[in-house]
Amino acid sequence: MQNSLKYFLVTIVTFLTGYLFLRMAYFNMVKDPYAQEIVLIVLGTIATLSVTAALISKQSEVELQKEQRVKVFNLKSELYMDLINFIEQIISAGKISEKDLVTLEFLTHKISIIASHEVLNEYTHLIEAVKKVAFDHKITPLESEELSKQLARLCARIRYDLILNDNHKKDIQYLLEKNIDKL
């Protein structure tokens, strides 16, 4: 944005200087109408180039921002899917090992870098549930249900993090919890 402003200011100064010079040349060539037309063509060309340069600069800036958002989205979605798959693996195995806890620790570090505040807040609740389960390294059906509920809540937050303009936040949260309760 700051570079755009600099380019814009340089363009304005160049355009005004060129305009004043060409205006002076235009009025000095009153006797020769063809010379005036050439001056007007040059002035029009400068104006067109200035506007085109400003538009291309802004378009480049927007494209870079778009690419950054896409990369962050891909990184977030990949990391979130890794977490969901990992929790699924733990629940399916019915136990949690020391290696699983180390893996979860490193997933926590990765998530803390990229996740939104809401996701981190809900992720804390999931980690607390995992800590309760990890005490005896076995996952009972009741503990499995609690982990699934916490994961569902986390998935709702992940959805909001990935899809920024979701107008049905409360409905989706309710439906996720309702679906988990039915299982």
Buried (B, 14 or more C-beta within 10 A) or exposed (E): EEEEEEBBEEBEEBBEEBBEEBEEBBEEBEEEEEBBEBBEEBBEEBEEEBEEBBEEBBEEEEEEEEEEEEEEBEEBEEBBEBBBEBBEEBBEEEEBEEEBBEBBEEBBEBBEEBBBEBBBEBBEBBBEBBEEBBEEEEBEEEBBBBBBBBBBBBBBBBBBBBEEEEEEEEEBBEEBBEEBEEE
